[in-house]
Amino acid sequence: MIIRSRLRGLLLGAALVFAPPAAFAAEQAAPVAEIDLSPEQAGRVRAQVVPEAVALIPADFRFVTPGKLTVASVPGHLPFAAYATDTKTSVGAEPDIAQLVADSLGLELELVPVAWADWPLGVTSGKYDAVIHNVTVTEERKDKFDFATYRQDLIGFYVANDSKVLKIDGAPDVAGLKVAVGSGTNQEQILLRWIEENKAAGLPDAQVLYYDDPAVLDLALLSGRIDAYLHPNAVQAFKARREGKTRLVGVFSGGFPETAEIAVATRKGSGIAPAFAAALNAQIASGNYLLALERWGLGAEAVTESRVNPPGLPRK
């Protein structure tokens, strides 16, 4: 099938080539469509009911509200999710994926905006049927949640357009650079490991800097006070396409050297994850899934299939 072949190509490029693969370069160069922040989301990709997925809903599973799929969403950054113009509706790539799942299961979608710190308790206590918002599968999280994967977890190095840095393939390429990274993140741990590797190899240290304000971070990069920043790729790819001031010079799995995946998170033992995976796999096969990701510039992070509880990032 054409759609599946295209997805395999995207996934292969991301998995094996750490400099920007053609899929990422093409996506960044693609024309930027006007962002629809209306609560109605007329352009959202919709799907038909998938009987095979409905049949996998456990007989004893009780949705928060009968006939609805109640999903926790974390509005904050596009392309993941942000508030619509009504300041109360979540819109973005993650709500679009949630819509495909709900449609496939014959349910009405109910998005509940929450703070990131609140979704774990909300899902385990049964306040939400699931959370669909850039949640990485980890072995620790699998103690409390069941997962159905739907996107690669990727991080990217971004530089200013006029930077002399052309690619970052690994530890030696950050030697001597000033690199910004989020504190306490997976990408910080990767960068710190690389610095130790470079020290052992007799290479210059990289200077690690932290910025809480995205606007200050952007100014530091564009003014040359830092050489690069390492960040979740989806957010920065979206910004690069919209603003045209930065470019990608290296992309890695968020758990490098381990492979990391983003997934729908559900209450442990609820039995609903296989139904979600079946819904997602039906939409991958139909092409709706890729259309939904490409609407927000995330086509290069597509997966070829949704998996239930795959190996997650190792315990710390």
N, C-alpha and C positions, 0 to 999 in steps of 0.2 A: 504494500500500500504506500502511496506517495507520502502521506502524512507521516507514517511511521519511519520511512526511510529518511525523511528530512530531520525528524527528531533524533534518529541515531547519529546522523552527521553532526548535529549540534552538540550532542552529548559526547561523542568521540573527540571532537575538537577541544571541548572544555577539559576533558579528563586527561588528555595526553599532551597538550600544548599549553605551556604556562605563559608564554608571550601571547598578546591578544590574537586569538584565532579569527579566521575570516568571518565566522558567525557574529562575533562581537563587533568587529570593525564595520561590517555591513549594517548592523543594527544601529550603531552610533551615527552612521552617515545617512541613515534613512530620513526622509522628510518628517518633520515634527508636526503631528496633527494638533489641532486645538484641543486643549484639555477640557473635558466635559465634567464640570463640578456640580451639575444640577442634581438634585435628589432623585429626579425621575430616571436618569441614566438610560435614555432612549437607545443609545448605541451598545448597551450591554449585551453580550452574547447569551442567548437562551438555549435551552435544550428540551428534548422530549423525555417523558418518563422512560426509565430503563427497567423493565420487569425483572430482569435477572438481579439487579441491585436491590429492588424492593423485596424480592424473595429472601434476601439475606438479612433483612432486619429481624432480630430475634423476637420471638412471640412475646417475651416478657419485658422487652425494652419499652420504656415509657418516655416519650418526648416531653420536654418541659411544658410545652403547650401542644395539645393534640392537633395534628394537621400542619404544624409548623416545625421548621428546623431553626432552633435558637442558637445563634453563633456569636461568640465573643469576638469583637473586633477592636483594634487599638489604633484609632485615628491619630496620626502624628506626622508621618512622612510619606509622600508619594515616592514611588509608585505603589507602595504597600496599601496604605489607607490614609485618608484625610477626611475632614468634615466637608460636606457639600455646602452649597451657598445658603442652605437653611440652618447651618451651624449645628445640626443634630444628626444628620444621616451620614454613615460611613460610605465612602466611595473609593475605588482603587482596584488594584489587581487582586487583592485578597477577597474583598467582597464579590468580585466577579467570579472567582473560583467557588466561593460559597454558594453563589447563585446556581452555578452548574450542578453542584452536588444536590442542592435542594430540588431543582427541577428534575433531576434524574430519579429522585426518590419520591416524586409526586407531592412535595411539600412546599408550603409558602415559606420564604426566607424571612427570618426575623433577626436583624443585626442589632447587637447590643454593644454600644461603645463602652469600653472599659479602659482602665489604666493597665499597663503591662503587668505590674505587680499583682493585679487582682485576678487574672484569668486562672491561675492554677487552682486556687481554692474554689472559684466559681465552677470549674469543670468537675473537680472531685466531689463537691457537695451537691451536684446536680442542678445548679442554677442555670448552667448553659449545657446544651447538648454537645458542643464542641467549641474549640477555638481554632480559627483559621487566620493566623497572622505570623508568618515568618518564624515558626517554632522549629528549632533544630532537633532532630532525634538524637538523644543521648542515652547511654545505658542507665544513667541515674534517673532520668525522666521516665524511662520505661518501667521503673518500679511503681509509678503512680498513674501512668497514662498508656493507652494503646494508640498506635499511630497508623495513618495511611498517607504515604508520601505523595508529593505532587510537584516538587521543584528542587533543583540543585541549590545547595547552600554555597554560594561563591563569594569570595572577597577579591577586591581589586586594588592595585596601585594606580593612583591618578596623579598626573603632573600637569603643569600649565602648558598650554599649546606651544609656547616658545622654549620649553625646557630642552636642555641637551640630553636629558635621560630618555633613551629610546626604548629600553626594555628592562624589565626586572624578572629574571628567570629563577633566581635563588639567592642564597645568602651573600655570595660575593658581590652581587650587584647593588646591595644596600650599603656596602662598606664606604664610610666617609660621608654618607648622605644625612640630611636632617629630615626625619620622617615623623609625621604626626599620626597618632593612632588613639583609639578610644581606650580609656583606662578600664581594666578588668575584663577585657574582651578576648575572644579566641585569637583575633588578629594580633593583639598585643603580645600574647604568649608566643605566637609564631615569630614575631619580630625579635623578641628578646632571645629566643633560642638561636636565631640566626646571628645575633650579635655575639653570643657565646661561641658559636662555630667560627666566626671570623676572628675572634680573639685567639682561639686555638690555632688558627691558620696564619696568625701574624698579620692579619689585615686590619685596616683602620676601623675604629668604632663608628657605628652610626649613632647619631644623636636622636633620642626619642623625645617628642614633644606632645603635650596634651592640650586640647582646646575644648572648652565646654560650649562655646558659642560657634555655630556653623558659619556665621557671617565673618567672624574673626578668623576662623580657619581658612576660609576662601581667600580672604585678603592676604593672609600670610603666604599662601601658596602663590597667588598671582603677583605678589610683590617680591618674591624670591627669598623670603625669610625662612621658608622651608622648601625642600626639594620635591617632596611627595607626601601623599597620605594614603594610608591603608585602611580600607573601609568596606563594609558590605557592598558588593558590587551593584546590586539592584538600584539602590538609592543614588549612587554616584553616576551610574550609567544614565539614569533618567535625567539627572541634573546636567550631565555633559551634553546630552541631546538637546535639552531645552535651552541651555545658555551658550553652548559652543565655546567655552573658555578653557576646558580641560580635556585631557585624553587619557585613555587607558594604556598602561605599559606592561601590565602583568596581571594575570588572573589565576587564582588558586582555589581549591576547595576550602571552605570555612574551617575545616578541622585538619588542614594539611599537617602531616602527610596522610592522615586518614580522610576518607571521603565522607562528606556530611550532606544530609538531605533535609529538606523542609517538609513538614507533614501536618495534616489535620490531627489535632490531639483530642482524644476522647477519654472518658473515665475508664480506668483500668478494670477489665473484666466485664464491661458493659456489653461486649459482643457486637457493637455497632461498627467498628472499624472495617471489617470485611465488606460491609455494604457500601461504605464510603469509597473504599478502594475499587469496588466494582463499578460504582458510579463514575469515578474518575477515569478508569480504564475505558469505559464506553465512550467518554468524551474525548479521550486521547485518540481513539480509533476513528471517531467521527470528524475530527479536526476542530471541533469547538474549543477544546482545551488550548490548542496552540493559538487560535484566534484571540482567545481571552487574554493570554499572556502578551501577545504582540500588540494588543490594544494599549498596553502600558510599557512597551519596549522591553519585555522580559522573555522574548522568544528564545534567546540563547541560553536560558536557564531551564529549559523544558527537560522533562524526563521521558523515557520511552514507556514506562509503566509505573503504576502506583503499587507500592508494596506495603504489606501489613507488618509492622514491627521488625523492620530490617535491622542489621547491626547498627548501633548508634555510636556516637563518639565515646571513647573510653572514659571510665570514671576517673576523676581527678585524684 
